[in-house]
Amino acid sequence: MTLTLQNPAGLYDPSPNAYSQIAIVPAGTRLAYLSGQGGDNPDGSFPADFAEQAASAFRNVGIALEALGATPRDVAKITVLIVHHDLEKLRIEQAAQRVLFGSHHPAATLVPVPCLALPQMQIEVEAVVALPA
């Protein structure tokens, strides 16, 4: 099973920003939807630092992928929610995303939000994963 990622001519090329405009999932593929993964540690605590939370959020996505028997290359789409988003947080988020995904750039949406489920949460990442039938 191979996802196809595209950046068509006429649209902005987002690959330097670690995402693609289109993700095509092959017919017969099963989809898994990962709940939003926060930047929490295994004990449920949250670091105060945004960079640490971003790293933890993507680490948690990786753990969920592993539990599915999937890899980061199986992720078709991510949605990232960032509390009080700014360009510095975007840079930090993209760096953490690249640690998990490397050169694989899934389709992505970033949503700035005023808050998340818990007051200490600063980032949340959800994913759509394409699995073999």
C-alpha distance (Angstrom), angle and dihedral (degrees) to the residues before:
residue distance angle dihedral
M1 . . .
T2 3.76 . .
L3 3.77 127.3 .
T4 3.77 114.4 -143.7
L5 3.80 115.7 -141.5
Q6 3.80 118.5 -165.9
N7 3.77 140.4 -175.0
P8 3.82 103.9 -170.6
A9 3.78 122.7 -149.8
G10 3.78 110.0 -97.6
L11 3.80 93.4 40.3
Y12 3.79 126.1 88.3
D13 3.84 111.7 -90.4
P14 3.82 102.4 -122.3
S15 3.82 96.8 178.7
P16 3.84 92.8 107.3
N17 3.81 85.5 58.8
A18 3.83 93.1 52.4
Y19 3.79 100.9 -107.2
S20 3.81 141.3 90.1
Q21 3.79 130.4 -135.9
I22 3.81 95.4 -131.0
A23 3.80 136.2 26.4
I24 3.81 117.0 -169.5
V25 3.79 116.4 -161.1
P26 3.84 115.1 -155.6
A27 3.80 120.1 -115.6
G28 3.79 114.4 -92.5
T29 3.79 93.1 30.8
R30 3.79 119.8 136.4
L31 3.80 115.8 -133.0
A32 3.79 125.5 -142.3
Y33 3.79 121.7 -167.4
L34 3.78 116.6 -150.3
S35 3.78 115.6 -150.0
G36 3.76 115.5 -123.5
Q37 3.78 109.5 -71.8
G38 3.78 114.3 -146.6
G39 3.75 127.9 -153.9
D40 3.79 92.9 -99.0
N41 3.76 126.9 137.0
P42 3.84 121.4 -122.3
D43 3.82 88.7 -94.0
G44 3.82 91.3 56.4
S45 3.79 95.2 -107.8
F46 3.81 121.7 129.5
P47 3.81 124.3 -137.6
A48 3.81 112.8 -127.2
D49 3.82 91.2 -133.3
F50 3.83 117.5 88.7
A51 3.82 93.1 -145.1
E52 3.81 91.1 54.5
Q53 3.81 90.8 48.6
A54 3.82 91.5 48.9
A55 3.81 90.6 51.1
S56 3.82 90.5 47.7
A57 3.82 93.4 47.9
F58 3.80 92.4 54.7
R59 3.82 90.9 41.6
N60 3.83 87.3 54.7
V61 3.82 90.7 50.5
G62 3.81 87.4 52.4
I63 3.81 91.3 51.6
A64 3.81 90.9 50.8
L65 3.82 90.5 48.7
E66 3.78 90.7 51.2
A67 3.82 90.1 51.1
L68 3.83 87.8 55.9
G69 3.80 92.3 48.9
A70 3.81 86.8 -114.5
T71 3.79 133.3 126.7
P72 3.80 131.3 -143.0
R73 3.83 87.7 -98.3
D74 3.82 87.9 66.7
V75 3.82 92.4 62.7
A76 3.80 111.1 106.8
K77 3.83 99.1 177.2
I78 3.78 139.9 9.3
T79 3.77 131.2 -168.2
V80 3.79 116.5 -156.9
L81 3.80 122.3 -164.4
I82 3.80 117.1 -164.4
V83 3.80 125.2 -173.2
H84 3.81 111.7 -130.5
H85 3.79 92.1 -4.5
D86 3.81 119.7 -152.5
L87 3.81 135.4 160.8
E88 3.81 93.4 -91.2
K89 3.81 90.9 54.5
L90 3.80 88.8 47.2
R91 3.81 90.4 54.8
I92 3.81 90.8 48.6
E93 3.81 92.8 46.3
Q94 3.81 92.3 49.9
A95 3.81 91.0 50.3
A96 3.82 90.9 52.0
Q97 3.81 90.3 45.9
R98 3.82 90.9 53.0
V99 3.81 90.9 53.6
L100 3.82 89.4 62.1
F101 3.80 101.1 32.4
G102 3.81 104.0 30.3
S103 3.80 107.9 -175.8
H104 3.83 93.0 -11.7
H105 3.80 106.2 103.4
P106 3.82 111.3 -170.6
A107 3.78 121.4 -163.6
A108 3.80 106.4 -84.6
T109 3.77 145.8 -170.3
L110 3.79 124.0 -164.8
V111 3.79 116.7 -157.8
P112 3.81 120.6 -167.7
V113 3.81 109.1 -145.2
P114 3.80 135.3 -177.5
C115 3.82 92.4 -133.7
L116 3.80 144.2 -14.8
A117 3.82 134.1 -138.4
L118 3.81 94.9 -69.3
P119 3.80 124.4 36.3
Q120 3.82 93.6 -124.7
M121 3.84 93.7 52.9
Q122 3.81 114.4 106.7
I123 3.83 101.3 169.4
E124 3.79 139.1 22.7
V125 3.81 128.0 -173.7
E126 3.80 125.9 -164.9
A127 3.79 126.1 -177.2
V128 3.79 143.2 -162.2
V129 3.80 110.2 -143.3
A130 3.82 126.7 -161.7
L131 3.81 112.2 -144.2
P132 3.81 129.0 -173.9
A133 3.82 114.0 -96.9
